[in-house]
Each structure stands twice: as structure tokens, then as C-alpha cells.
Amino acid sequence: MKKLDRKITLSDAPVVVPQIPVGIYGVGAYLPPMILGNDDFRQLRLSAAEKIFIDQIAGVKNRHYSADEDINDMAVKAAMDALQHSETDAANVDLVLVTGVSKDMSRLTPPNSTLIQTKIGAAQAAAMNIDQGFAGMIYTLSVAASFIASGFYQTVLVVASETILKNTPGDNMKALLVGEGAGAFLLKRADVGFGIQGFHLSSWEVDDEAGYVKVMGGCNSLFDKGYGIKPFFTVGEGSFEKHKARTEKYIPQSVKKVLKHLGHEAQNYDLFVFGQKFKGLSEAWARNIGIDYDRVHDTIATTACLETASIPVIIKDAIGKGRLNKGDYLMLSDFGSNWAVASLAMRWCI
């Protein structure tokens, strides 16, 4: 096997160039109405270094909190928004794909994809969940595109929903970096020259844990009245410092691999959208790709990190602000700890 530097790259997976054009024709997002500012986390005790990080590096000011809504409630709303945006009747959806880090402990099986399919009225569709952790959105988009390019299905709905703040230990600074919400994409075959140009998926398990979701007892989040057993999201002690090379280089390496394979230059792309973790890290990705940050669109200040739901929420915001238009070249990229990375280049269809 080819020896690789695991601090720079993961598996030596190739870039995939679709032979059949597939594009996004609808974007949906849902952000719950309750907004929490940094001052609402007074009970969270931060060290001096953590305070500097939040004030100077994180870039997060507010985030949405789902209160009494669960991942399925929000997923349905985002899915319906994508259907409305694409002017598609739910009866014409062939497949519903659902991804996410957050879990519904009252419904670990059957998968919530069937519940979401039913609630939106996709009576002619199949449904399934795809689990690839924090990088799940781009992985799921690649699966959706593959189903369409194969000719098996014509219209695929991809949905992600996260209640990650509810599942973050209340004594962990990570609680200040995450928010809650849902997003969705509607995919169909595209005209020649539009849609997905190429994508890169790569993964490899490393020994040191960085971030993870585990079912744990005896923990409570900031908003629990008591202790509970549920999947809690946390990061390893000193994780960012320990894995700094990985977190800053995996996405640029993947993006550059796609660009090189396609014969494209980063400067010719109109917009970059990352699965935002925090501002300082997104800025490092931009530097290592070789672009100015004004080519990146983010919602870090207002939504924080939404994990798998970040990318559709950011794109919905970019469309609303006139930053993404038909014919624009768009690069998506995201990564998950322990580790998976994904990048996808496309020419915007709508």
C-alpha cells in the first residue's frame, strides 16, 4: 500500500467525475425561532484560554435552539422548504436520503428517513438513512447523484437535521460552538455543463480520538434538569492542538485534488462553502487553498456549527443574499473527525 502522511491526507481515494450531469434544483432550510447569544451560557465556566478562543477565534455570536422540536420536526420543515423552492410535488420524489449526527433515542430503528418520507407525503418514494458522521452531507449528495446518474431514480431529496446543542455536555466549551437546525437539497438530472463536476471522498481511522458522539450516562447538557442517558457530543481533551495539522490541511488537500483533476483553478470559483466548525478554522482552510476569505460564504456568527445541516443552511443564506446564481462555480467541502473528508465541485443550476 502506498505510504501516506496521515496528517495531510487520508486514504488515496480518486476524484470521481460523473458522466451524467446531476444538479441541485431546490434548497431548504429551517432554523428554530429561539436564539441564544453567548451571554446565555453564563453557567459555562471557561478558562482564560477558552475565553480568548471564543472572543477572538470562534466567530460565533448567536445560535438557534430547538426547544421542544426534535430532529424529525425540523427535517420535515427543511424538506418541505426544498420542495417549495424547487416547485416539486412530494409525490414526484423517488428517494429520500437522510443524514445527521444527532439521534432520536426514542427511535433508533426503524430509521427516521421513513418517518420524514411519510410526513412530507412522498408516497411514491423509497427512503433510507446514510451515516457518515460530521461529513455526512457531501457523502449523501454523492449517493443521491449516483442514484440519479444510474437512471434508477429521477428526483432525490437529501435531508439533514441536527439538535447537537441538546447533546453537548454542559461543562464543555464545545456547547458555545454548535447550534441547531435542518437543511435539505432536491436533486435532478442537469443540463450538460451544469451540476456536479467532480467529487472526492476519503477516510481513514486514526488512533487518537478527536471528536465523537457516544451514548453516555450521568451527563447533562446545559438545558437538562437532570441526568440522562443519550448520545453526547464532545471533543477529546486538547483535541484542536493535537490535531491542528489534520484539521487545517485535510479540506485544502481534498479541494486541491478535485481542482487538479478537473483542470480548474481555485480563483475561478465564485463561492466556497465549508461545513463550518468555527471562523478561525474556515479562515485557515481558505488560506491553505489559496483564496481570499471573501470567496467563502458562512453563517458562523448567527448559526454556529450545524454539522451535517450547515452546508444547505449556508447555501440558502447565500442565495438569499445574491451570492450564488445560475452558472456560478461552487465548491463544497467538509470533514469529520477520526476521520472522513469530502469535497464536491459543481456549476450551479438555478
Disulfide bonds with the S-S distance in Angstrom:
none
